[in-house]
Amino acid sequence: MADPETIRGQVESHLTVIKKMADLPKGKGNPPGALINTDNHGVKRGYSMYGVWSVYGLSNEEIGAGYARVKNALPAAGWRIVDEGRDATTVRDPELWAESATDHAKLVLEWVQPSHGKGAVLLATIDSRIYVAPPDVDLNTKV
């Protein structure tokens, strides 16, 4: 069992570390944040956390350099890169998938290339594994 606020903190901590790895302080974006997912896949009182962080407002080259910095820093930070390739869009943007050795969170890191008048974006998405909430936690009140 795990309290959702503890897991939210872990996911947001992962995203904060990835933000630091990217080292793009002049970019625009939102602070790392996580939301609860109560689609429990058949696990009674099960939930997971889904977190996102992104940065934009920089040149494609700067975003690409941030992507490369994260990719290079992940293994030393306890992440195993599981796969790397191109997404399924027509643009075929670079992306990688990694898993945390400590809590088995899954990371998708995407370098969204400029297209259709929109600029480049570095997007990090983290999904926790499924946890069971303690009996005294009302999952309906956790956003």
KADA-V321027 format. One record per backbone hydrogen bond with DSSP energy under -0.5 kcal/mol. CO is the residue of the C=O (numbers start at 1). NH is the residue of the N-H. Records with the same first field share a line. If there is no record, write none. Layout:
CO: NH / NH
//
This chain:
3: 6 / 7
4: 8
5: 9
6: 10
7: 11
8: 12
9: 13
10: 14
11: 15
12: 16
13: 17
14: 18
15: 19
16: 20
17: 21
18: 22
19: 23 / 24
24: 27
28: 56
33: 52
35: 50
36: 38
37: 48
38: 40
40: 43
42: 44
43: 46
45: 133
47: 131
48: 37
49: 128
50: 35
51: 126
52: 33
53: 124
55: 122
56: 28
59: 63
60: 64
61: 65
62: 66
63: 67
64: 68
65: 69
66: 70
67: 71
68: 72
69: 73
70: 74
71: 75
73: 77
74: 77 / 79
75: 78
78: 101
79: 81
80: 82 / 99
83: 97
85: 95
93: 87
94: 111
95: 85
96: 109
97: 82 / 83
98: 107
99: 80
100: 104
105: 100
106: 127
107: 98
108: 110 / 125
109: 96
110: 112 / 123
111: 113
112: 121
115: 118
118: 115
120: 57
121: 112 / 123
122: 55
123: 110
124: 53
125: 108
126: 51
127: 106
131: 47 / 133
132: 2
134: 137
136: 138
137: 139
138: 141
139: 142
141: 143
//
